[in-house]
Amino acid sequence: MYNTDYKVAIQKLSENMFDIIYIDPPYNKEIGIDAIHRLSDKDILKEDGIIILETDTNEFVPDSIGRYEKFNYKRYGRNILSLFRRKG
């Protein structure tokens, strides 16, 4: 675990591959979308892995970010969990 900025953490973690990546950024700042773009550039999600992005209900989350596509989402009160996997 790293106590650092997400950009630094992604860089440090880029030598590994992950099954599940959970992103819970501060809301309404588009940090989660940027983090997924950076993860896509580093290609650290395993073939059958998933990314879970937690956002507020009023935040826009595109259906596709970099190498990944949204395949499901769940709403829990004011929070939405968007699930992404590799395209195709």
N, C-alpha and C positions, 0 to 999 in steps of 0.2 A: 504494500500500500504506500502511496505517495501523498504527502501533504503539499501539493503544488498546483499550479495553474493547469487546466486541462490540456493546453497545448504542449506543455512540457511533459505531462504524464503520458500523453499519446506517443510522443517521441521516444520516451524511455521504454514504453511497453511494446514498441514496434518490432522488437526482435522475437516476440511471442505470437502464438495463435490462440484465439479464444472461441469457446462454444457460445457463450452468452456475454453480451456487453450491455450493462444497464447504465443509462445516462439520466441523471436527475439534476439538471442545471437550474440556476435561478430563472424564474419564469419571465416571459415577455422580453427577452434580450437576444433571441435567435442563437444562443450559444449551442443549444443541442443540435441544430441543423449544421452549424459550422463544425461541431465535433464529429458528426457523421461524415461530412465531406473529408475531414482529415483522416478518419478511420478508413475511408474508401481509398484515399491516396496511399496509405500505408499497407492496405490489404492484410489486416491482421485478424479478420473474422474467418473462421473455418468454413468450408463449403456448405455445411448444413447448420451453421450457427445462426443466431438471431441477435439483433440489437433491439433493446427496449428503450424507448424514449418517453420520459414522463414530461407532460406539459400541462398548462392550464387550458381550460376549455376554449378560451378566446384566442389561443395561438393557432396560427396557420402552420400545418405540417404538410409539405408536399408529398405526393404519392411516390416520388422517386428522388433519391439523393445519391449522386455518384453511382457506385456499383450496386446500390441497394434499392429495393422496392418495398413499399408498405404492403403487407399482406393481411393485416388485421389491426384492430384497435379495440380497446375496452375503456369505457367511461366509469369512473369511480367518483361520484360527487362532482367536485370542481376539477378533478384531474383526469387526464386521458393518457393511457399507455398505448403508444403506437409501436407495432412490431414490424421490423424490417428483416429482410433476408436478401441474399444475392439475387440479382435479376436472372430470369430464365429458370 
